[in-house]
Amino acid sequence: MVTDAQVLDSMRGIIDPDLGKDIVSLGFIKDLTIKSGDIAFTLELTTPACPVKEQFVIDCEKAVGGVDGVTSVEVKLSSMQPKKQPNLAVTTLAKVDCVIAVSSCKGGVGKSTIAAQLARSMQREGLRVGLLDTDIYGPSVPTLFNMHRPELMMRDNMLIPIDLDGLKVMSVGFVLGDSPAVMRGPMVSGYCQQILNQTDWGEMDYLIIDMPPGTGDIQLTLVQQAALDGAIIVTTPHSLSLVDVARGILMFEKVDVPVLGIVENMSYFLCDNCDKRHHIFGNNSQALKDRFGLDTLGEFPIIDGISNLSSPDAGADIEPVRQLTENIHRAVGKRRARQEQLPVVSFQEGFIHVEWPDGETDQIPNKKVRIACQCASCIEEYTGELLLDPSSVSDNIQATGVEVLGNYAASIAWDDGHSSGIFTWNRLREIAAS
């Protein structure tokens, strides 16, 4: 007779490529039943959009089918339920499996185009997707989709999103029309809350929220009201854009929203004569990883026509769009399944104290850490030249706060007023060893 142990052991060789562990150890196998030689179980994925779900099913059927006595294998698919933030006011997102914010700290970096391309790409995968444009001062969705005066419908006092070939779209631009948004902060926040609270999204796999640029009250209102599963930050390689990336990361972390990664837009120009990449604004991809400890989810070149989303096939032939979509699925899955231990960082008088998961500890002098800061105020973006004069840092400088950022870094504030430094775990290791 076939046993539970035999079935489970047969699948221990199936490794999740993102998490690096087998699907049995990760707890993906649920509701296992054995009736004579008929085997049935549920494979619980981290996200319904898992890019390797078909391969998982094939591997499971082959592995279990090879066990002596097994005559049939039935694999059902499900996905983990996201852990939503408590005490959230918005209930219209209750049936949305995953809510992603697309943010930038500076306008003009192509945030709205990236958000719209991501939504279209997910729609082409057969997912139920919505796109919400909350940029009240400059809503771009009407222009991107060539929908300037759509007729909005209401049902039970709720706005019905516009259906574009199966993609649900809502924008403050649909509500305001072409009128300029001349209003103060409280009124702007009220509009944003209204469009969040009164749009009936129904059941969806993903909702992509195109955030207003910046890190002020409007952004905080949206982040605190919506049950975000994660955020991506869009930037360009230009130093003026990179300066503000740290502020965006810190804003999301302060309200417990994980930053999934960074998208570098206008990364390069590909010459149509020689196919050579020209990095017009600099080449800072590795610098982003080194400084913020976040993965670059996509690098978009300057592409003619990328902002025309009126066709459901828009972006289908753009490889960075496909790669970004797959990386988002993987990043969401990693976040939901992550169980690894993280370093514990604290500050004591004169030292930054780090307890590593392997049991080791480091006591790093405050001045040593402060001088090693790699933020844009301390390091010249293009040359890497040190802007901070080490002699200007007091020997008695003290940390006033330490905040862990997701699973990748720590932010440290100092009594000299500096608070934009982000130290990745690898960077702290390097400082301690130097």
C-alpha positions as CSV (number, residue, x, y, z in Angstrom):
1,M,0.0,0.0,0.0
2,V,1.3,3.5,-0.9
3,T,2.0,5.7,2.1
4,D,2.1,9.4,2.7
5,A,5.8,9.3,3.3
6,Q,6.5,7.6,0.0
7,V,4.5,10.2,-1.9
8,L,6.1,13.1,-0.1
9,D,9.6,11.7,-0.4
10,S,9.1,11.3,-4.2
11,M,8.7,15.1,-4.5
12,R,11.7,16.2,-2.3
13,G,13.8,16.5,-5.5
14,I,11.5,19.2,-6.9
15,I,13.2,22.5,-6.0
16,D,11.6,25.9,-6.1
17,P,14.1,27.9,-8.3
18,D,13.5,31.1,-6.4
19,L,13.5,29.8,-2.8
20,G,16.1,27.2,-3.2
21,K,14.3,24.5,-1.3
22,D,12.1,21.5,-2.2
23,I,8.4,21.9,-2.4
24,V,7.8,19.4,0.4
25,S,10.0,21.3,2.9
26,L,8.4,24.5,1.9
27,G,5.0,23.1,2.8
28,F,3.5,23.4,-0.7
29,I,1.8,20.0,-0.6
30,K,-1.6,20.2,1.0
31,D,-4.7,17.9,1.4
32,L,-2.9,14.7,0.4
33,T,-5.3,11.8,0.0
34,I,-4.5,8.2,-1.0
35,K,-7.2,5.7,-2.1
36,S,-5.6,2.5,-3.2
37,G,-3.3,3.7,-6.0
38,D,-5.1,6.9,-6.7
39,I,-3.2,9.9,-5.3
40,A,-4.6,13.4,-5.0
41,F,-3.2,16.6,-3.4
42,T,-3.1,20.3,-3.7
43,L,0.0,22.2,-4.7
44,E,-0.2,25.5,-2.9
45,L,1.9,28.1,-4.8
46,T,3.1,31.4,-3.4
47,T,1.1,33.3,-6.1
48,P,-1.4,32.3,-8.7
49,A,0.9,33.8,-11.3
50,C,3.8,31.6,-10.4
51,P,5.9,31.4,-13.6
52,V,6.9,27.7,-13.1
53,K,3.5,26.3,-12.0
54,E,3.0,24.2,-15.2
55,Q,6.5,22.7,-14.7
56,F,5.7,22.0,-11.1
57,V,2.6,20.0,-12.1
58,I,4.6,18.0,-14.7
59,D,7.3,17.2,-12.2
60,C,4.9,16.2,-9.4
61,E,2.9,13.9,-11.7
62,K,6.1,12.3,-13.0
63,A,7.7,11.9,-9.5
64,V,4.6,10.5,-7.8
65,G,3.6,8.4,-10.8
66,G,6.9,6.6,-10.4
67,V,6.1,5.3,-7.0
68,D,5.3,1.6,-6.9
69,G,1.6,1.0,-6.6
70,V,0.5,4.4,-7.9
71,T,-2.1,4.2,-10.7
72,S,-3.2,7.9,-11.0
73,V,-2.1,11.3,-9.9
74,E,-4.3,14.4,-9.5
75,V,-2.7,17.7,-8.8
76,K,-4.8,20.7,-7.9
77,L,-3.4,24.2,-7.8
78,S,-4.0,26.9,-5.2
79,S,-2.1,29.9,-3.9
80,M,-1.1,31.3,-0.5
81,Q,-3.4,33.9,0.9
82,P,-1.6,37.2,1.3
83,K,-1.1,38.6,4.8
84,K,-2.9,41.9,4.7
85,Q,-2.2,44.8,7.1
86,P,-4.6,45.0,10.0
87,N,-7.1,47.8,10.5
88,L,-7.3,48.9,6.9
89,A,-10.3,51.0,5.9
90,V,-10.5,50.0,2.2
91,T,-12.8,47.0,1.7
92,T,-13.1,47.3,-2.1
93,L,-9.7,45.5,-2.4
94,A,-10.7,42.5,-0.3
95,K,-11.1,40.2,-3.3
96,V,-7.8,41.3,-4.9
97,D,-5.1,38.7,-4.4
98,C,-2.1,41.0,-4.8
99,V,-1.8,44.8,-4.8
100,I,1.4,46.4,-6.2
101,A,2.3,50.1,-6.0
102,V,4.4,51.5,-8.8
103,S,6.2,54.5,-7.4
104,S,8.8,57.1,-8.1
105,C,10.2,59.8,-6.0
106,K,10.7,62.2,-9.0
107,G,8.3,62.9,-11.9
108,G,9.2,62.3,-15.5
109,V,11.0,58.9,-15.0
110,G,8.3,56.9,-16.9
111,K,6.5,55.5,-13.9
112,S,3.1,55.5,-15.4
113,T,4.3,53.9,-18.6
114,I,6.0,51.1,-16.7
115,A,2.8,50.6,-14.6
116,A,0.6,50.4,-17.7
117,Q,3.0,48.1,-19.5
118,L,3.1,45.8,-16.5
119,A,-0.7,45.7,-16.3
120,R,-1.0,44.9,-20.0
121,S,1.6,42.2,-19.8
122,M,-0.1,40.5,-16.9
123,Q,-3.4,40.7,-18.7
124,R,-1.9,38.8,-21.7
125,E,-0.9,36.0,-19.3
126,G,-4.6,35.4,-18.7
127,L,-4.6,37.0,-15.2
128,R,-7.4,39.2,-13.9
129,V,-5.7,42.6,-13.7
130,G,-6.7,46.2,-12.7
131,L,-4.8,49.5,-13.1
132,L,-5.5,52.4,-10.8
133,D,-4.1,55.8,-11.7
134,T,-3.9,58.0,-8.6
135,D,-1.6,60.7,-9.9
136,I,-4.1,63.5,-9.3
137,Y,-1.8,66.3,-10.6
138,G,-0.9,64.6,-13.8
139,P,-3.0,61.5,-14.5
140,S,-1.4,59.7,-17.5
141,V,-3.7,56.7,-18.0
142,P,-6.2,58.7,-20.2
143,T,-3.3,59.6,-22.6
144,L,-1.6,56.2,-22.4
145,F,-4.7,54.3,-23.4
146,N,-6.2,57.1,-25.6
147,M,-9.3,57.4,-23.4
148,H,-9.9,61.0,-22.6
149,R,-13.7,61.1,-22.0
150,P,-14.9,57.7,-21.0
151,E,-18.4,57.4,-19.7
152,L,-18.2,56.3,-16.0
153,M,-20.9,54.1,-14.6
154,M,-21.9,53.6,-11.0
155,R,-23.6,50.7,-9.3
156,D,-24.7,50.8,-5.7
157,N,-22.9,54.0,-5.3
158,M,-19.6,52.4,-6.5
159,L,-17.6,53.4,-9.6
160,I,-17.3,50.7,-12.2
161,P,-13.8,50.4,-13.7
162,I,-13.5,50.9,-17.5
163,D,-13.0,47.5,-19.2
164,L,-10.3,47.6,-21.8
165,D,-10.1,44.2,-23.5
166,G,-10.4,42.6,-20.1
167,L,-8.1,45.0,-18.3
168,K,-9.9,47.0,-15.6
169,V,-8.8,50.7,-15.6
170,M,-9.7,53.6,-13.3
171,S,-8.0,57.0,-13.2
172,V,-8.6,60.3,-11.4
173,G,-8.3,61.7,-14.9
174,F,-11.6,60.1,-15.8
175,V,-13.2,61.9,-12.9
176,L,-11.6,65.3,-13.3
177,G,-11.5,65.4,-17.1
178,D,-9.1,67.9,-18.6
179,S,-9.5,70.4,-15.7
180,P,-6.3,71.2,-13.8
181,A,-6.2,69.9,-10.3
182,V,-5.9,73.2,-8.4
183,M,-6.4,72.1,-4.8
184,R,-4.6,71.8,-1.5
185,G,-3.3,68.7,0.2
186,P,-6.4,67.7,2.3
187,M,-8.6,67.9,-0.7
188,V,-6.2,65.9,-2.8
189,S,-6.0,63.2,-0.2
190,G,-9.8,63.1,-0.1
191,Y,-10.0,62.5,-3.8
192,C,-7.4,59.7,-3.6
193,Q,-9.3,58.1,-0.7
194,Q,-12.6,58.4,-2.6
195,I,-11.3,56.6,-5.7
196,L,-9.8,53.9,-3.5
197,N,-12.9,53.4,-1.4
198,Q,-15.5,53.7,-4.2
199,T,-14.2,51.7,-7.1
200,D,-15.7,48.2,-7.3
201,W,-12.8,46.0,-8.5
202,G,-14.4,42.6,-7.8
203,E,-12.2,39.5,-7.8
204,M,-8.7,40.0,-9.3
205,D,-5.3,38.5,-9.3
206,Y,-3.4,41.8,-9.4
207,L,-4.1,45.5,-8.9
208,I,-1.4,47.8,-10.1
209,I,-1.5,51.2,-8.5
210,D,0.2,54.1,-10.3
211,M,1.2,56.3,-7.4
212,P,1.8,60.1,-7.6
213,P,5.5,60.9,-7.6
214,G,7.1,62.0,-4.3
215,T,6.9,60.9,-0.7
216,G,4.4,63.3,0.9
217,D,1.0,63.2,2.5
218,I,-0.8,61.9,-0.6
219,Q,1.5,59.0,-1.0
220,L,1.3,58.1,2.7
221,T,-2.5,58.3,2.6
222,L,-2.6,55.8,-0.3
223,V,-0.1,53.4,1.2
224,Q,-1.8,53.4,4.6
225,Q,-5.3,53.0,3.1
226,A,-4.5,50.2,0.6
227,A,-3.4,46.7,1.6
228,L,-0.2,46.7,-0.5
229,D,1.7,43.4,-1.0
230,G,4.7,45.3,-2.2
231,A,6.1,48.3,-4.1
232,I,8.4,48.8,-7.0
233,I,10.4,52.0,-7.5
234,V,11.0,53.4,-11.0
235,T,14.0,55.5,-11.5
236,T,16.5,56.5,-14.2
237,P,20.3,56.2,-14.1
238,H,20.5,59.9,-13.8
239,S,22.0,61.0,-10.5
240,L,19.2,63.4,-9.8
241,S,16.7,60.5,-9.8
242,L,18.9,58.2,-7.8
243,V,19.2,60.8,-5.0
244,D,15.5,60.3,-4.2
245,V,15.3,56.5,-4.4
246,A,16.4,56.1,-0.7
247,R,13.5,58.4,0.4
248,G,11.0,56.2,-1.4
249,I,12.4,53.0,0.1
250,L,12.3,54.6,3.6
251,M,8.7,55.8,3.1
252,F,7.4,52.3,2.2
253,E,9.4,50.6,5.0
254,K,8.0,53.0,7.6
255,V,4.5,51.8,6.8
256,D,5.5,48.1,6.6
257,V,5.3,47.8,2.8
258,P,8.1,45.7,1.3
259,V,10.0,47.1,-1.7
260,L,10.2,44.3,-4.2
261,G,12.9,45.9,-6.3
262,I,13.8,48.8,-8.7
263,V,13.0,49.4,-12.3
264,E,15.6,51.4,-14.2
265,N,13.9,53.2,-17.1
266,M,15.6,54.9,-19.9
267,S,18.6,52.8,-19.0
268,Y,20.3,53.1,-22.4
269,F,19.7,53.9,-26.0
270,L,20.2,51.0,-28.5
271,C,21.7,52.4,-31.8
272,D,19.7,51.1,-34.8
273,N,22.8,51.1,-37.0
274,C,25.3,49.3,-34.8
275,D,23.2,47.8,-32.0
276,K,25.6,49.4,-29.5
277,R,24.2,50.4,-26.1
278,H,24.7,54.0,-25.2
279,H,24.2,54.8,-21.5
280,I,23.2,58.4,-21.9
281,F,22.5,59.0,-18.2
282,G,25.2,56.8,-16.9
283,N,25.4,53.1,-16.1
284,N,24.4,52.6,-12.4
285,S,22.7,49.2,-12.4
286,Q,25.2,47.6,-10.1
287,A,25.4,50.8,-8.0
288,L,21.7,50.4,-7.3
289,K,22.2,46.9,-6.0
290,D,25.2,47.8,-4.0
291,R,23.7,50.8,-2.4
292,F,20.2,49.7,-1.7
293,G,20.5,45.9,-1.6
294,L,17.5,45.6,-3.9
295,D,17.3,43.6,-7.2
296,T,16.9,45.5,-10.4
297,L,13.6,44.0,-11.7
298,G,13.9,45.5,-15.2
299,E,16.1,47.7,-17.4
300,F,14.2,49.5,-20.0
301,P,16.0,51.2,-22.9
302,I,14.6,54.3,-24.7
303,I,11.9,52.8,-26.9
304,D,9.9,54.6,-29.5
305,G,6.2,54.1,-29.0
306,I,6.4,52.4,-25.6
307,S,3.8,54.9,-24.3
308,N,1.0,53.8,-26.7
309,L,-1.0,51.3,-24.7
310,S,-4.2,51.5,-26.7
311,S,-3.8,48.0,-28.2
312,P,-4.0,44.8,-26.0
313,D,-0.8,43.6,-27.7
314,A,1.1,46.8,-26.8
315,G,4.5,45.8,-25.4
316,A,4.2,42.1,-26.4
317,D,7.3,42.4,-28.4
318,I,9.4,44.2,-25.8
319,E,11.6,41.8,-23.9
320,P,12.1,44.0,-20.8
321,V,8.3,44.1,-20.3
322,R,8.1,40.3,-20.2
323,Q,11.2,40.1,-18.0
324,L,9.8,42.6,-15.5
325,T,6.5,40.8,-15.3
326,E,8.2,37.5,-14.6
327,N,10.4,39.1,-12.0
328,I,7.4,40.7,-10.2
329,H,5.7,37.2,-10.0
330,R,8.9,35.8,-8.5
331,A,9.5,38.6,-6.1
332,V,5.9,38.4,-4.7
333,G,6.3,34.6,-4.3
334,K,9.6,35.0,-2.4
335,R,8.0,37.5,-0.1
336,R,5.1,35.3,0.7
337,A,7.2,32.2,1.3
338,R,10.2,33.8,3.0
339,Q,11.1,32.1,6.3
340,E,14.8,32.9,6.6
341,Q,16.2,34.6,9.6
342,L,17.5,38.2,9.3
343,P,20.3,40.0,11.1
344,V,19.4,41.9,14.3
345,V,20.7,45.4,14.2
346,S,20.7,47.7,17.2
347,F,22.7,50.7,18.4
348,Q,24.6,51.1,21.7
349,E,26.7,54.0,22.9
350,G,29.6,54.3,20.5
351,F,28.7,51.2,18.4
352,I,26.4,49.6,15.9
353,H,25.7,46.0,17.1
354,V,24.8,43.3,14.6
355,E,23.8,39.8,15.5
356,W,24.0,37.6,12.3
357,P,21.8,34.5,11.7
358,D,24.9,32.3,11.9
359,G,25.5,33.3,15.5
360,E,28.3,35.7,14.9
361,T,28.2,39.2,16.2
362,D,29.9,42.5,15.2
363,Q,30.4,45.7,17.2
364,I,31.2,48.4,14.6
365,P,32.3,51.8,15.8
366,N,29.8,54.5,15.0
367,K,32.2,56.8,13.2
368,K,33.4,53.9,11.0
369,V,29.8,53.2,9.9
370,R,28.9,56.9,9.4
371,I,32.0,57.5,7.2
372,A,31.2,54.4,5.1
373,C,27.7,55.8,4.1
374,Q,27.2,55.5,0.3
375,C,24.1,57.8,0.0
376,A,24.1,60.5,-2.6
377,S,25.0,63.2,0.0
378,C,28.2,61.3,0.9
379,I,29.4,59.8,-2.4
380,E,29.5,61.5,-5.8
381,E,27.2,59.6,-8.1
382,Y,29.3,59.4,-11.2
383,T,32.9,59.3,-10.0
384,G,32.4,57.6,-6.6
385,E,34.4,60.4,-5.0
386,L,33.9,60.8,-1.3
387,L,31.9,64.0,-0.6
388,L,31.8,63.5,3.1
389,D,34.9,64.8,4.9
390,P,35.8,62.2,7.5
391,S,37.3,64.8,9.7
392,S,33.9,66.5,9.9
393,V,32.4,63.5,11.6
394,S,32.7,63.7,15.4
395,D,34.5,61.0,17.2
396,N,31.6,60.8,19.6
397,I,28.8,60.6,16.9
398,Q,25.9,58.6,18.1
399,A,23.1,56.7,16.3
400,T,19.6,57.9,17.1
401,G,17.7,55.1,15.3
402,V,18.1,51.9,13.4
403,E,15.4,50.5,11.1
404,V,15.5,47.2,9.3
405,L,14.4,47.6,5.7
406,G,12.7,44.4,4.5
407,N,15.1,41.5,4.2
408,Y,18.0,43.4,2.6
409,A,19.3,46.4,4.6
410,A,19.2,48.7,7.6
411,S,18.7,52.4,7.7
412,I,20.6,54.3,10.4
413,A,19.9,57.8,11.6
414,W,22.6,59.9,13.4
415,D,22.7,62.8,15.8
416,D,24.4,65.0,13.2
417,G,21.0,65.0,11.4
418,H,21.9,62.5,8.6
419,S,19.3,59.9,8.0
420,S,19.4,58.8,4.3
421,G,22.1,56.2,4.7
422,I,21.0,52.6,3.8
423,F,23.4,49.8,4.6
424,T,22.9,46.4,3.0
425,W,23.8,43.3,4.9
426,N,26.8,42.8,2.7
427,R,27.9,46.4,3.2
428,L,27.8,46.0,7.0
429,R,29.8,42.8,6.7
430,E,32.4,44.7,4.7
431,I,32.6,47.6,7.1
432,A,33.0,45.2,10.1
433,A,35.8,43.3,8.4
434,S,37.7,46.4,7.1
